[in-house]
Amino acid sequence: MSLKDATLARLRKKIAEVSPAEAKALQENGSVLIDIRTPEETSLGIPAGAALLNRDRLELNIEDHAPDPGATVLLLCNSGVRSLLAADNLLAVGYSDVRSVAGGFVRWKSERLPLEVPVSLGANQRQRYSRHLLLPEVGLEGQHTLLQSRVLLVGAGGLGSPAALYLAAAGVGTLTLVDHDVVDRSNLQRQVLYSDTNTGLPKTEAARTRLKALNPDVKINAVDQKLDRTNVEELFADHQVIIDGTDNFPTRYLINDACVRLGLPNVYGSVFRFEGQTSVFWPAQPDEPTPCYRCLYPQPPPPELAPGCGEAGVLGVLPGVIGLLQATETLKLLLGLGDLLTSRLLHYDALQARFTTHRIQPDPNCEYCSGEGEFPGYSDYQDFCS
């Protein structure tokens, strides 16, 4: 008898084997079925409802799928050999009831048991997003979700630059950039999407070239228009998240009002000299009532108290900090992860190296998000903010 045959004979005395039909019945009663085959093998199909956990990550990530070491765990490979070896390892790390599916996927398929085709990525995509795939909270399904996502950024400047770069790198499938400005040399101190050779070009076109070079997977819609009340709903339609990377109050209020009307999350950011702030305004979120931008700022401040970066200046790295926080909240929104900055305003003081969080309550009298009455319509924002 060969060493391989002797090893398998020993394992079969130690580890229970179940037929595919028995495994399916156990799965329906709450047992965890884990397919340990490689992505190349699983691309053609997996047992319906099975969790995917590649053999080389099994011991490290098994708790994400089977947190109870006393639960029944069913392992399936292609023919029933690797699953025996893997089951022996799980027993060694403390799992008490691990069983191998005899005959593996080959037998499961031949017995015509339910199959599903899993989400799959190409070889280049698996390499590009490998660090996401290692995160159980993201994994293959999460990365596929990102690749199907649609995000719109209003403003391709200081805040929009880092947000767009990192969202494109993360594989957000469609990014729409709305900006009607051109690249000016004074932008280059903080707007890292651009280089000196882009001076004079429309920002959206220069940004599209840079982002496509970073990640060809991503579709970039370049909208060289000024956002106003005549085009805002058409532009926002078919997007899941809106990022406010603007630097003026009329557009901020317009973005807020359109997001409230359409039920979209508004990932807000703002910078001034050495300070920045960010939040997520999403009154329509399903969990609980949360405020909109107008709940925080019912009225814009007088212009003399809120000069723009062109008048007051801004530390070049500051938009990078706030823009990355906006990108982070956007990825959390798309993936359904963590605690969002809804009902909270995160303030950053660069000189003190200090983050401060402030609670924001919904305004019960807010005419836009309180739910009382019809949508008030879009204001004359220039007059409102002047």
N, C-alpha and C positions, 0 to 999 in steps of 0.2 A: 504494500500500500504506500502510495506517495505521501509526502509530508502534507500536501494540500488536502488530499482525501482524508488523512488522519485528523487534520485540524477541523475539517467540516463535520466529520463523524463525532468528534468531541463536542463541538458546538451544538449539534442537533440533539445531543443528550441533555445539554444544559439549558437550551433556549427553546421555548415553545414555538412551533410553527403553526400558522393558520392558513387555510385556503383563502383565495381572494373573496369568495362569497361569505366566508366567516368574518373576514376583515371588514367587509361592507356592513354586515349586521352589527358588529361591535362598534363601528364608526357611528352608525345611526343611533346607538345607545350611549354615545358620549365619549368613546375612546378617541384618541388622537392618532390620525393616520398621517404619516410623514413620508413623502417621496424624497429619497436621498440621492436621486440621479443627478447627473450634470445638466447644465442648461441646454446643451446640445441634444441630450436624450429627451428632456422634458418638452422640448419645443414642439414635438409632434402630438403631445397629449399627456394628461395625467389623470389618475383616478379622481372622479368628481369629489370636491370638498377636501382634497388632500392638501396639506401644507407642504410648501417647497423648502427644503433645507439641505443644501449641498453637503455631501458626506464630509468634506474637509472642514465644515463649520459646525458640525452636529453637536459636539460636546460643548462648544463655546456658546451656542445660541439655543440649545434645547429648551431652556427655561422660558424663552419667549413664547413657545408653543405649548409646553407642558410644564407649568410652574409647580405642579404637585408631583413629587417623585414617586408617590404611590399610585398615580393614575396609570391606566393601561395605555401603553404606547405601541403603535403598530408601525413597523419600518418596512418600506418597500423599495427595492432596487429594480434592476432590469430582469434578473433571473432568479433572485433569491439567495445569492451568495454573499454579496457585499452587505446585505441587510443582516445576515447572521453575524458577521464581523462587527458591524456597527452596534448591534444589540448587545454584544458582549462588552463593548466599551461603555455603553450606557449603564449596564449593570454595575460596572466597576466604579462609576461616579455616583452611584446611589439610587438609581431607578430600580424599583423592585419588580415591576411587571412589564417587561419589554418582550414583544413577540415579533417574529419575522414572517412576512407574507410569502408563503411558498410559491415558487415559480415567478414571483415578481410581476412586473408590468406586462411581460409577454403573456403570462397566463391570464392576468386580469383582462387584457384586451381580447384574448381568444375566447374567454367565457362571456364576452359581450356585456361586461359590467359597465356602468355609466362612466363616461370620460368627459373631460373638458379640455379645451386648448388654452394653455396659460398665456398670459402676457409674455412677450418675448422681446429681446433687444438684439440688434446685430452685434457682431464681434467688436466693431469699433465703438459702439455705444456702451457695451459692457466694460470696455477698457476706459472710456471717457468718464463714465459715472460709477466707477468701481467703488469709490469711497462712499457714495450714497448707498450702493447695493449692500455694503457691509453693515449699514445701520438697520436694525430690525424695524425701526419706526418708519423707515423709508422703503428700502428694499426694492424689489422688482416692480411690485404694484405701485408703490409711491412714485418711482421714477417714471413709470408709464403715465401716471396721473399728471405729473409735471409736463411731460411731452405733449399731453393733450390740452394743457391749460392755455388760457388767453388773458393777458394782462395788458392794461393800457396805462402809459405814463404820460401825464400832462407836464411838459417841461423837460427838455433834454439838456439841462444845464448842470449846476453844481450838485443838486440832489439827484436828478435823473441819471447823471453819468455813472456813479457807482452802483445805483440800483439796477440800471440796465445791464451793466457789465456782469454783475453777479447773478442776475436772473437768467441772462443768456448762458452764462457758464454752467448754471445749475440745470439747464435743459428745459426751461419754460418754453413751451412749443411755439407760442405766438406772442410777440411783443409789438404793441402799437405805440409809436412815439408821435406825440402831437406837440409841435413847436413851430412857430413862424419866424424865428430869428435866424441870423447867420452867425457863423463863428467869428468872434472878434479876438484879437490878441490879448485883450484884458481878461478874457474868459479862461485862458490856459493855466492860470495860477491855481484853479480849483476844478475845472471841468475836464476830467481826465479821459473822457472819450475822444478828445481831439488832440491833434498835433499842430505845429506851426504851419505845416503845408495846407491845413484845412481852412486857414483864414479866408474869410469871404464866402465860403460855401454854406448852403443851407445846413443847419445843424442836423436835421433829420436824415439827410442824404449822407453826410459824413458819418453819422452815428450808425446808419445801416451798414455801410461798408466795413466799419470797425467790428461791429457785432457779428456779422456774417463770417468775417475772418476768424473771430474767436470761436464760434460754434456754428458750423454749417447746418446743424439740425434745426436751428431756430428760424422761424419765419418772422421777418421784420417788416412791419407796415410803417412806412414813413409818411406822415401826414404833415405837409408843410402849410398849415393853416393856423389861424388864430381861433382858439376855442371861444365860441359865443353861444348865446341862447338859441340861435337858429340851427346850429349843427351839433350841439352837445349830446342830445339823445341819440342821434344817428351814429355818432362816433362811439358812444359808450355801449351801444347795443352789442350783444354777443360777446361781451367780456365778463370775466368773473370778478376781477379786482381792478380798482382804479387807484393809481398812485398820484398823489398831489405833490409835484416837484416844482411848484410855481413860486414866484417871488412877489406877488401882488395880491391885494385883498379882493378886487373884483372877481378874479378868476377863482380864488379859493371859495368864495361864497357860491359862485356858479357851480363849481365841482360838487360842493356839499349838497346844494339843492337838487341837482340832477341825480346824485347817488341816493338821496332820500327818496326821490320820486321813483327810481328804478329798483330800489332795494339792494343796491350794491355797496360793498365795503369800500370806504375811503381811507386809504393809508396816507396820513397827513405827515408832513415834515416842514420845518421852518428853521432858518439860521439867521443870526444877527451878531455881527462882530465876533465875540468869543463864546457865544451861547447858542444852543439849538434845542428843539423840542420835537417830539413825535407822538402820535397817537393813532388809533384806529377808530374811526367814526362809522358805526354800522347799526343804526336803530332797528333795522329789519332782521338782525341776527336771531336765530330761533331760540336761544337759551333764555334771555331775559332782556327787558328794555334797556337800551344803552343810549347815550347822548349822541347828538350830531354836532357839527362844528358850531352851529349857531347857539347851541346850549352853552358852549364855552365862551364864545364871543358873539353875543347878540348884536352888538354894534361894532363896526371897525373903529380902531383908535384914530384920532386926528392925524393927518399926514405928517405933521411936524414931530409926532411922537413915534412914528414908525417909518423912518427913512429906509430905502432899499439899500442893497449891497453897494450900488454904484455911488451912493452918498455917504454911507456910514462905514463901508468896508467890511470884510469878513476874513477871518483866518483861513488860509487855503485848505487846510485839512479838515476843517469843521464840517463842510457839506459831505465829506466822505464818511464821517462817523454817523451822521444822521441818515444819509442815503442808504448806508448798509443796514441800519436798524429798520428802515422802511422795507428793504429787500427781505430781511429776516421775517418781519411780520407777514409779508406777502407769501413767502414760502410756507409759513405756519398755517395761514389761511387756506392755501391750496391743498396742503397735506392733512389738514385737520389735526394739527399737533399743538400741544402746549396751551398756555394761557395767553390770549391775545391782549393787546393794549387797549381794548375797549373799556370805557369808563375810567381810563387812566391816562394821564399826560406825563410822559417821561421827559424830564428836563436835564440837559447836560451843560455843565459849566466847565469849559476846557481849562481855564486858568486855575480853577480849584481841583480839577480832576475829580469832579463829583457828579454823580447821577442822583436825581431826586424824582420821586414819583408822587404825583398829586391825583387824588380821586376827583372824578367829574361825575356829577349827578345829572340825569336827564331833566330838562326844564319842562315841568308839566304844562307850561303855558307857551311852549315853543310852537309857533304856527306851522312849522314845517315837519317836525317829527313826533309831536305829541299824539298824533292819531285823531285829533279832533278836527272835523271839517275837511273840506276838499283841499287839494294841493293849491297853495296861493299863487302859483305861477312864478316865472322868472322875472326878477326885478330889472330895473335899469341900474346895473351894478356900478357903473361909473358914477352916476349921481348918488347912489347909496353910500359909496365909499369916499366921496370927495369931501 
